[in-house]
């Protein structure tokens, strides 16, 4: 292959177009991988959110029946039901809050792709010199 100085403008532009096309395809592949990883993380946290809600609901049903009956021996039934509902609600709220906080921390922007695109722009500028 001839040196860079020995090639014609047409050859240089042809090579630049070819390399730019390859670079764009690689950047698209990188973006897909990066977004897939972030989508997996978001999906997992949404799963935890759903699981937290289901656990809170199941706990509410089980505890309302068992604990209300037990507490009704020492206080009015409505007070027993209220105490149990508040406690189970707190547990559910903690699980849901944790999942929401983790979701808010998740950055879905393809940062690595953005950085490599900046590097690619610098590389293309260098190739044009």
C-alpha positions as CSV (number, residue, x, y, z in Angstrom):
1,X,0.0,0.0,0.0
2,X,1.5,3.4,-0.9
3,X,2.4,6.0,1.8
4,X,-0.2,8.5,2.8
5,X,1.6,11.3,0.9
6,X,1.7,9.2,-2.3
7,X,-2.0,8.5,-2.5
8,X,-4.5,10.7,-4.4
9,X,-7.2,12.7,-2.8
10,X,-9.8,10.3,-4.2
11,X,-8.0,7.3,-2.7
12,X,-7.8,9.1,0.7
13,X,-11.4,10.0,0.6
14,X,-12.4,6.5,-0.4
15,X,-10.3,5.1,2.5
16,X,-11.8,7.6,4.9
17,X,-15.4,6.7,3.8
18,X,-14.6,3.0,4.2
19,X,-13.1,3.5,7.6
20,X,-15.9,5.8,8.7
21,X,-18.5,3.3,7.6
22,X,-16.8,0.6,9.6
23,X,-16.4,2.9,12.6
24,X,-20.1,3.8,12.5
25,X,-21.1,0.1,12.4
26,X,-18.8,-0.6,15.4
27,X,-20.3,2.4,17.3
28,X,-23.9,1.1,16.6
29,X,-22.8,-2.4,17.9
30,X,-21.3,-0.8,21.0
31,X,-24.5,1.2,21.6
32,X,-26.6,-1.9,21.3
33,X,-24.5,-3.8,23.8
34,X,-24.4,-0.8,26.2
35,X,-28.2,-0.2,26.0
36,X,-28.8,-3.9,26.4
37,X,-26.8,-4.0,29.6
38,X,-28.6,-1.0,31.0
39,X,-32.0,-2.4,30.0
40,X,-31.1,-5.6,31.9
41,X,-30.3,-3.6,35.0
42,X,-33.5,-1.6,34.8
43,X,-35.5,-4.8,34.2
44,X,-34.0,-6.4,37.2
45,X,-34.9,-3.4,39.4
46,X,-38.4,-3.3,38.0
47,X,-38.6,-7.0,38.9
48,X,-37.5,-6.2,42.5
49,X,-40.2,-3.5,42.5
50,X,-42.9,-5.9,41.5
51,X,-41.5,-8.6,43.9
52,X,-41.5,-6.1,46.7
53,X,-45.1,-5.2,46.0
54,X,-46.2,-8.8,45.8
55,X,-44.4,-9.7,49.1
56,X,-46.0,-6.7,50.8
57,X,-49.4,-7.8,49.6
58,X,-48.9,-11.4,50.6
59,X,-47.6,-10.3,54.0
60,X,-50.7,-8.1,54.4
61,X,-53.0,-11.0,53.7
62,X,-51.3,-13.5,56.0
63,X,-50.6,-11.1,58.8
64,X,-54.0,-9.5,58.8
65,X,-55.6,-12.9,59.4
66,X,-53.2,-14.2,62.0
67,X,-52.1,-11.2,63.9
68,X,-55.5,-9.5,64.0
69,X,-57.0,-12.6,65.6
70,X,-54.2,-12.7,68.1
71,X,-54.3,-9.0,68.9
72,X,-58.1,-9.0,69.1
73,X,-57.7,-10.9,72.4
74,X,-56.1,-7.7,73.9
75,X,-57.7,-4.8,72.1
76,X,-60.7,-4.1,69.9
77,X,-60.6,-5.9,66.6
78,X,-60.5,-2.7,64.6
79,X,-57.4,-1.4,66.5
80,X,-55.7,-4.8,65.9
81,X,-56.4,-4.6,62.2
82,X,-55.1,-1.0,62.0
83,X,-51.8,-1.9,63.8
84,X,-51.2,-4.8,61.5
85,X,-52.0,-2.8,58.4
86,X,-49.6,0.0,59.4
87,X,-46.7,-2.4,60.1
88,X,-47.2,-4.4,56.8
89,X,-47.5,-1.1,54.9
90,X,-44.2,0.1,56.3
91,X,-42.5,-3.1,55.1
92,X,-44.0,-2.8,51.6
93,X,-43.0,0.9,51.5
94,X,-39.4,0.1,52.4
95,X,-39.1,-2.5,49.6
96,X,-40.7,-0.2,47.0
97,X,-38.6,2.8,48.1
98,X,-35.4,0.8,47.7
99,X,-36.4,-0.4,44.2
100,X,-37.4,3.1,43.1
101,X,-34.1,4.6,44.5
102,X,-32.1,2.0,42.5
103,X,-34.1,2.8,39.4
104,X,-33.4,6.5,39.8
105,X,-29.7,5.8,40.1
106,X,-29.6,3.8,36.9
107,X,-28.1,5.9,34.0
108,X,-29.6,4.7,30.8
109,X,-27.6,7.0,28.5
110,X,-25.0,5.1,26.4
111,X,-22.0,7.1,28.0
112,X,-19.3,4.8,26.6
113,X,-20.7,5.2,23.1
114,X,-20.8,9.0,23.4
115,X,-17.2,9.0,24.6
116,X,-16.0,6.8,21.7
117,X,-18.0,9.0,19.2
118,X,-16.0,12.0,20.5
119,X,-12.8,10.1,20.1
120,X,-13.9,9.0,16.6
121,X,-14.5,12.7,15.6
122,X,-11.0,13.5,16.8
123,X,-9.6,10.6,14.8
124,X,-11.5,11.7,11.6
125,X,-10.1,15.3,12.1
126,X,-6.6,13.9,12.3
127,X,-7.1,11.8,9.2
128,X,-8.2,14.9,7.2
129,X,-4.9,16.7,8.0
